[in-house]
Amino acid sequence: MLSSVLRSKCAITVNIEIMRAFVKLRQLLASNAELSRRLDELESKYDKQFKVVFDAIRQLMATPARNRKEIGFRWREVKK
């Protein structure tokens, strides 16, 4: 946010790189959706022999679940 307010060459460069990163992220998400759509088409075409292959591909495409603790302040009420 600050890089879009400041007018130095460095801030402008950083702002451009941030925008490029978001464009790249949007393209990656779109290609993943396209891949998923094409995989659905292939899965409907072929018989059950390839089900194991399609399931393995879907597992590779899925984002792994991370067990992380939440960061930040947690409000706890004082017991009376």
N, CA and C atoms as a LAMMPS dump frame, in Angstrom:
ITEM: TIMESTEP
0
ITEM: NUMBER OF ATOMS
240
ITEM: BOX BOUNDS ff ff ff
-5.0000000000000000e+02 5.0000000000000000e+02
-5.0000000000000000e+02 5.0000000000000000e+02
-5.0000000000000000e+02 5.0000000000000000e+02
ITEM: ATOMS id mol type element x y z
1 1 1 N 0.827 -1.183 0
2 1 2 C 0 0 0
3 1 3 C 0.874 1.25 0
4 2 1 N 1.931 1.223 0.791
5 2 2 C 2.789 2.393 0.884
6 2 3 C 3.521 2.643 -0.43
7 3 1 N 3.863 1.567 -1.132
8 3 2 C 4.592 1.736 -2.394
9 3 3 C 3.748 2.433 -3.451
10 4 1 N 2.422 2.368 -3.324
11 4 2 C 1.58 3.054 -4.295
12 4 3 C 1.398 4.53 -3.947
13 5 1 N 1.708 4.929 -2.724
14 5 2 C 1.57 6.323 -2.295
15 5 3 C 2.861 7.095 -2.513
16 6 1 N 3.98 6.436 -2.235
17 6 2 C 5.268 7.117 -2.377
18 6 3 C 5.592 7.34 -3.847
19 7 1 N 6.418 8.333 -4.115
20 7 2 C 6.711 8.677 -5.508
21 7 3 C 8.182 8.48 -5.881
22 8 1 N 8.928 7.731 -5.095
23 8 2 C 10.328 7.497 -5.437
24 8 3 C 10.424 6.409 -6.504
25 9 1 N 11.584 6.348 -7.172
26 9 2 C 11.782 5.319 -8.208
27 9 3 C 11.685 3.919 -7.611
28 10 1 N 12.243 3.752 -6.431
29 10 2 C 12.229 2.442 -5.773
30 10 3 C 10.791 2.018 -5.454
31 11 1 N 9.981 2.948 -4.934
32 11 2 C 8.589 2.627 -4.596
33 11 3 C 7.798 2.284 -5.852
34 12 1 N 8.034 2.995 -6.921
35 12 2 C 7.337 2.714 -8.181
36 12 3 C 7.719 1.329 -8.697
37 13 1 N 8.999 0.997 -8.623
38 13 2 C 9.473 -0.317 -9.066
39 13 3 C 8.85 -1.43 -8.231
40 14 1 N 8.807 -1.219 -6.912
41 14 2 C 8.218 -2.222 -6.021
42 14 3 C 6.733 -2.394 -6.336
43 15 1 N 6.041 -1.301 -6.562
44 15 2 C 4.621 -1.368 -6.877
45 15 3 C 4.378 -2.142 -8.172
46 16 1 N 5.192 -1.912 -9.172
47 16 2 C 5.062 -2.644 -10.441
48 16 3 C 5.301 -4.135 -10.226
49 17 1 N 6.304 -4.482 -9.436
50 17 2 C 6.588 -5.898 -9.164
51 17 3 C 5.457 -6.558 -8.39
52 18 1 N 4.843 -5.815 -7.483
53 18 2 C 3.702 -6.355 -6.74
54 18 3 C 2.552 -6.649 -7.699
55 19 1 N 2.279 -5.738 -8.597
56 19 2 C 1.202 -5.946 -9.566
57 19 3 C 1.497 -7.139 -10.469
58 20 1 N 2.748 -7.279 -10.876
59 20 2 C 3.136 -8.434 -11.706
60 20 3 C 2.951 -9.743 -10.958
61 21 1 N 3.271 -9.732 -9.663
62 21 2 C 3.104 -10.941 -8.853
63 21 3 C 1.636 -11.336 -8.767
64 22 1 N 0.741 -10.348 -8.597
65 22 2 C -0.679 -10.664 -8.544
66 22 3 C -1.212 -11.156 -9.885
67 23 1 N -0.729 -10.603 -10.965
68 23 2 C -1.138 -11.071 -12.295
69 23 3 C -0.688 -12.512 -12.492
70 24 1 N 0.531 -12.815 -12.097
71 24 2 C 1.073 -14.175 -12.217
72 24 3 C 0.254 -15.153 -11.373
73 25 1 N -0.111 -14.728 -10.162
74 25 2 C -0.92 -15.57 -9.283
75 25 3 C -2.281 -15.85 -9.906
76 26 1 N -2.896 -14.826 -10.493
77 26 2 C -4.19 -14.999 -11.148
78 26 3 C -4.067 -15.963 -12.328
79 27 1 N -2.973 -15.87 -13.076
80 27 2 C -2.768 -16.78 -14.208
81 27 3 C -2.589 -18.213 -13.733
82 28 1 N -1.86 -18.403 -12.628
83 28 2 C -1.667 -19.749 -12.092
84 28 3 C -2.989 -20.352 -11.638
85 29 1 N -3.812 -19.542 -10.979
86 29 2 C -5.11 -20.042 -10.529
87 29 3 C -6.007 -20.388 -11.71
88 30 1 N -5.964 -19.57 -12.741
89 30 2 C -6.771 -19.843 -13.932
90 30 3 C -6.293 -21.11 -14.628
91 31 1 N -4.99 -21.322 -14.705
92 31 2 C -4.488 -22.525 -15.371
93 31 3 C -4.832 -23.77 -14.561
94 32 1 N -4.853 -23.649 -13.24
95 32 2 C -5.235 -24.785 -12.404
96 32 3 C -6.705 -25.122 -12.618
97 33 1 N -7.554 -24.11 -12.778
98 33 2 C -8.968 -24.358 -13.045
99 33 3 C -9.142 -25.009 -14.416
100 34 1 N -8.37 -24.543 -15.394
101 34 2 C -8.425 -25.126 -16.741
102 34 3 C -7.969 -26.587 -16.701
103 35 1 N -6.914 -26.858 -15.948
104 35 2 C -6.421 -28.229 -15.816
105 35 3 C -7.477 -29.116 -15.173
106 36 1 N -8.145 -28.608 -14.169
107 36 2 C -9.19 -29.376 -13.503
108 36 3 C -10.349 -29.671 -14.46
109 37 1 N -10.733 -28.682 -15.265
110 37 2 C -11.816 -28.873 -16.231
111 37 3 C -11.438 -29.932 -17.259
112 38 1 N -10.213 -29.859 -17.761
113 38 2 C -9.77 -30.837 -18.761
114 38 3 C -9.674 -32.235 -18.159
115 39 1 N -9.271 -32.312 -16.907
116 39 2 C -9.197 -33.606 -16.232
117 39 3 C -10.59 -34.207 -16.08
118 40 1 N -11.576 -33.372 -15.78
119 40 2 C -12.959 -33.858 -15.7
120 40 3 C -13.427 -34.418 -17.04
121 41 1 N -13.067 -33.728 -18.118
122 41 2 C -13.445 -34.208 -19.455
123 41 3 C -12.814 -35.564 -19.75
124 42 1 N -11.531 -35.685 -19.451
125 42 2 C -10.849 -36.957 -19.701
126 42 3 C -11.427 -38.074 -18.842
127 43 1 N -11.744 -37.751 -17.607
128 43 2 C -12.279 -38.757 -16.699
129 43 3 C -13.631 -39.272 -17.178
130 44 1 N -14.437 -38.396 -17.76
131 44 2 C -15.737 -38.843 -18.257
132 44 3 C -15.592 -39.695 -19.521
133 45 1 N -14.5 -39.493 -20.269
134 45 2 C -14.287 -40.259 -21.498
135 45 3 C -13.831 -41.692 -21.228
136 46 1 N -12.923 -41.851 -20.294
137 46 2 C -12.306 -43.159 -20.09
138 46 3 C -13.018 -43.96 -19.016
139 47 1 N -12.791 -45.262 -19.048
140 47 2 C -13.487 -46.15 -18.147
141 47 3 C -12.858 -46.158 -16.75
142 48 1 N -13.342 -47.054 -15.922
143 48 2 C -12.939 -47.103 -14.511
144 48 3 C -11.497 -47.553 -14.295
145 49 1 N -10.834 -48.085 -15.314
146 49 2 C -9.448 -48.525 -15.156
147 49 3 C -8.531 -47.36 -14.812
148 50 1 N -8.853 -46.181 -15.305
149 50 2 C -8.001 -45.02 -15.079
150 50 3 C -8.397 -44.215 -13.846
151 51 1 N -9.374 -44.698 -13.09
152 51 2 C -9.828 -43.975 -11.904
153 51 3 C -8.692 -43.763 -10.918
154 52 1 N -7.846 -44.736 -10.737
155 52 2 C -6.718 -44.619 -9.815
156 52 3 C -5.768 -43.511 -10.279
157 53 1 N -5.537 -43.447 -11.567
158 53 2 C -4.653 -42.422 -12.123
159 53 3 C -5.247 -41.032 -11.906
160 54 1 N -6.549 -40.889 -12.183
161 54 2 C -7.199 -39.592 -12.014
162 54 3 C -7.232 -39.173 -10.548
163 55 1 N -7.457 -40.127 -9.654
164 55 2 C -7.447 -39.809 -8.223
165 55 3 C -6.066 -39.348 -7.767
166 56 1 N -5.023 -39.993 -8.277
167 56 2 C -3.664 -39.594 -7.923
168 56 3 C -3.349 -38.185 -8.428
169 57 1 N -3.798 -37.871 -9.636
170 57 2 C -3.568 -36.532 -10.19
171 57 3 C -4.31 -35.492 -9.356
172 58 1 N -5.531 -35.793 -8.953
173 58 2 C -6.302 -34.846 -8.135
174 58 3 C -5.638 -34.624 -6.777
175 59 1 N -5.058 -35.66 -6.203
176 59 2 C -4.351 -35.489 -4.932
177 59 3 C -3.13 -34.598 -5.1
178 60 1 N -2.446 -34.718 -6.221
179 60 2 C -1.295 -33.864 -6.475
180 60 3 C -1.708 -32.408 -6.702
181 61 1 N -2.892 -32.208 -7.284
182 61 2 C -3.374 -30.853 -7.54
183 61 3 C -3.888 -30.169 -6.279
184 62 1 N -4.337 -30.946 -5.312
185 62 2 C -4.914 -30.371 -4.091
186 62 3 C -3.823 -29.698 -3.262
187 63 1 N -4.194 -28.602 -2.641
188 63 2 C -3.24 -27.917 -1.771
189 63 3 C -3.168 -28.664 -0.45
190 64 1 N -1.976 -28.86 0.064
191 64 2 C -1.844 -29.604 1.307
192 64 3 C -2.386 -28.806 2.497
193 65 1 N -3.031 -29.513 3.4
194 65 2 C -3.545 -28.869 4.612
195 65 3 C -2.393 -28.689 5.592
196 66 1 N -2.309 -27.493 6.137
197 66 2 C -1.235 -27.206 7.084
198 66 3 C -1.814 -27.067 8.475
199 67 1 N -1.156 -27.695 9.405
200 67 2 C -1.562 -27.568 10.801
201 67 3 C -0.719 -26.482 11.444
202 68 1 N -1.236 -25.28 11.42
203 68 2 C -0.52 -24.153 11.995
204 68 3 C -1.331 -23.558 13.124
205 69 1 N -0.623 -23.037 14.092
206 69 2 C -1.294 -22.296 15.139
207 69 3 C -1.662 -20.933 14.594
208 70 1 N -2.81 -20.431 15.028
209 70 2 C -3.193 -19.095 14.632
210 70 3 C -2.298 -18.093 15.331
211 71 1 N -1.944 -17.052 14.604
212 71 2 C -1.13 -16.018 15.213
213 71 3 C -2.022 -14.847 15.585
214 72 1 N -1.569 -14.075 16.539
215 72 2 C -2.328 -12.901 16.931
216 72 3 C -2.801 -12.999 18.365
217 73 1 N -3.472 -11.981 18.781
218 73 2 C -3.959 -11.88 20.143
219 73 3 C -5.27 -12.624 20.289
220 74 1 N -5.393 -13.392 21.355
221 74 2 C -6.64 -14.092 21.655
222 74 3 C -7.182 -13.57 22.977
223 75 1 N -8.429 -13.161 22.942
224 75 2 C -9.053 -12.623 24.136
225 75 3 C -9.647 -13.774 24.938
226 76 1 N -9.241 -13.85 26.185
227 76 2 C -9.811 -14.868 27.087
228 76 3 C -10.488 -14.148 28.241
229 77 1 N -11.697 -14.547 28.492
230 77 2 C -12.43 -13.913 29.6
231 77 3 C -11.87 -14.422 30.905
232 78 1 N -11.811 -13.535 31.874
233 78 2 C -11.316 -13.879 33.203
234 78 3 C -12.425 -14.615 33.962
235 79 1 N -12.047 -15.756 34.539
236 79 2 C -13.019 -16.53 35.316
237 79 3 C -13.261 -15.84 36.637
238 80 1 N -14.526 -15.827 37.059
239 80 2 C -14.882 -15.188 38.35
240 80 3 C -15.033 -16.206 39.428
